[in-house]
Amino acid sequence: MRLHVKLKEFLSMFFMAILFFPAFNASLFLPELNLYIQ
């Protein structure tokens, strides 16, 4: 039972990371793209 809770927490963290990293990468790369456009 405890293992199941650990697995559920790990999956939720993994899902949050998948959602978070594209936004983080966009926040890093968008200013550089704006510099190239200008």
Short mmCIF file of the C-alpha atoms (twelve columns), coordinates in Angstrom:
data_MODEL
# 
_entry.id   MODEL 
# 
loop_
_atom_site.group_PDB 
_atom_site.id 
_atom_site.type_symbol 
_atom_site.label_atom_id 
_atom_site.label_alt_id 
_atom_site.label_comp_id 
_atom_site.label_asym_id 
_atom_site.label_seq_id 
_atom_site.Cartn_x 
_atom_site.Cartn_y 
_atom_site.Cartn_z 
_atom_site.pdbx_PDB_model_num 
ATOM 1  C CA . MET A 1  0.000  0.000  0.000   1 
ATOM 2  C CA . ARG A 2  2.808  2.377  0.892   1 
ATOM 3  C CA . LEU A 3  4.591  1.485  -2.355  1 
ATOM 4  C CA . HIS A 4  1.440  2.350  -4.304  1 
ATOM 5  C CA . VAL A 5  1.333  5.807  -2.709  1 
ATOM 6  C CA . LYS A 6  5.028  6.322  -3.516  1 
ATOM 7  C CA . LEU A 7  4.394  5.320  -7.131  1 
ATOM 8  C CA . LYS A 8  1.440  7.681  -7.344  1 
ATOM 9  C CA . GLU A 9  3.536  10.569 -5.981  1 
ATOM 10 C CA . PHE A 10 6.325  9.742  -8.439  1 
ATOM 11 C CA . LEU A 11 3.922  9.679  -11.374 1 
ATOM 12 C CA . SER A 12 2.387  13.004 -10.358 1 
ATOM 13 C CA . MET A 13 5.863  14.556 -10.066 1 
ATOM 14 C CA . PHE A 14 6.817  13.104 -13.463 1 
ATOM 15 C CA . PHE A 15 3.635  14.502 -15.022 1 
ATOM 16 C CA . MET A 16 4.288  17.936 -13.493 1 
ATOM 17 C CA . ALA A 17 7.842  17.848 -14.858 1 
ATOM 18 C CA . ILE A 18 6.541  17.016 -18.349 1 
ATOM 19 C CA . LEU A 19 4.140  19.956 -18.111 1 
ATOM 20 C CA . PHE A 20 6.725  22.300 -16.594 1 
ATOM 21 C CA . PHE A 21 9.794  21.772 -18.773 1 
ATOM 22 C CA . PRO A 22 8.314  22.908 -22.128 1 
ATOM 23 C CA . ALA A 23 7.216  26.180 -20.492 1 
ATOM 24 C CA . PHE A 24 10.664 26.545 -18.910 1 
ATOM 25 C CA . ASN A 25 12.385 25.920 -22.247 1 
ATOM 26 C CA . ALA A 26 10.073 28.404 -23.955 1 
ATOM 27 C CA . SER A 27 10.888 31.055 -21.351 1 
ATOM 28 C CA . LEU A 28 14.585 30.450 -22.029 1 
ATOM 29 C CA . PHE A 29 14.427 30.358 -25.822 1 
ATOM 30 C CA . LEU A 30 11.787 32.996 -26.602 1 
ATOM 31 C CA . PRO A 31 13.982 36.003 -25.650 1 
ATOM 32 C CA . GLU A 32 16.742 34.674 -27.925 1 
ATOM 33 C CA . LEU A 33 14.232 34.239 -30.743 1 
ATOM 34 C CA . ASN A 34 13.043 37.805 -30.210 1 
ATOM 35 C CA . LEU A 35 16.637 39.011 -30.472 1 
ATOM 36 C CA . TYR A 36 17.076 37.112 -33.742 1 
ATOM 37 C CA . ILE A 37 13.826 38.532 -35.134 1 
ATOM 38 C CA . GLN A 38 14.862 42.088 -34.291 1 
# 
